Amino acid sequence: GAVVSQHPSWVICKSGTSVKIECRSLDFQATTMFWYRQFPKQSLMLMATSNEGSKATYEQGVEKDKFLINHASLTLSTLTVTSAHPEDSSFYICSARGLAGGTYTQYFGPGTRLTVL
Amino acid sequence: DQQVKQNSPSLSVQEGRISILNCDYTNSMFDYFLWYKKYPAEGPTFLISISSIKDKNEDGRFTVFLNKSAKHLSLHIVPSQPGDSAVYFCAASGIRGSTLGRLYFGRGTQLTVWP
């Protein structure tokens, strides 16, 4: 079945540094990729939507200069958290939407846990 | 404004019995619905979906029912197994306007299946 991978799965960094998270669709082409953030015991919060080759569309309240999203190909999107601070510590999940198995659906990556010290 | 609602934050069911998870939505532009299962510290796993042209879709132990007039859908798990214990998210999407390509999630229901 369709698989979405994320790398790294877990990262710890110092405050003020930048962290890049990769999201790949492994056996289908993702026309659209989404980045979510999950806080403990809350639903997934959509941060931004990106289409291949286009600028990402950010949700209200999400700082686009802080959360840089690049969707360079149909199988790869990256999220860079710039100048990370402890309040950015969270679980970041990417999702890829595309044609897989004959139908359009949306699959999620395993998530990346970011801890900023 | 929560357009997809899962009003039960938790559900506890005995192994072997049926688990019924409910979901309501408010946006009439939604026409595609999905259920995801999520374990702690992992990304959601796609379970089953249903298009608005159907009222039922079945896949093994999982069946999703859609009642468009009531804007309600439910996920039935029969028989329930301890490994089904997880948070279940209901999600909706549409093909027009602001709903195009986006998934709107409920807050999730924690299912616990006990032996």
Chai-1 contact restraints between the chains, C-beta under 6 A:
chainA,res_idxA,chainB,res_idxB,connection_type,confidence,min_distance_angstrom,max_distance_angstrom,comment,restraint_id
A,T32,B,G101,contact,1.0,0.0,6.0,A-B,restraint_1
A,S43,B,F105,contact,1.0,0.0,6.0,A-B,restraint_2
A,S43,B,R107,contact,1.0,0.0,6.0,A-B,restraint_3
A,S43,B,G108,contact,1.0,0.0,6.0,A-B,restraint_4
A,L44,B,F105,contact,1.0,0.0,6.0,A-B,restraint_5
A,I93,B,G43,contact,1.0,0.0,6.0,A-B,restraint_6
A,Q106,B,L103,contact,1.0,0.0,6.0,A-B,restraint_7
A,Y107,B,F46,contact,1.0,0.0,6.0,A-B,restraint_8
A,F108,B,G43,contact,1.0,0.0,6.0,A-B,restraint_9
A,F108,B,P44,contact,1.0,0.0,6.0,A-B,restraint_10
A,G109,B,G43,contact,1.0,0.0,6.0,A-B,restraint_11
A,P110,B,E42,contact,1.0,0.0,6.0,A-B,restraint_12
A,P110,B,G43,contact,1.0,0.0,6.0,A-B,restraint_13
A,G111,B,G43,contact,1.0,0.0,6.0,A-B,restraint_14
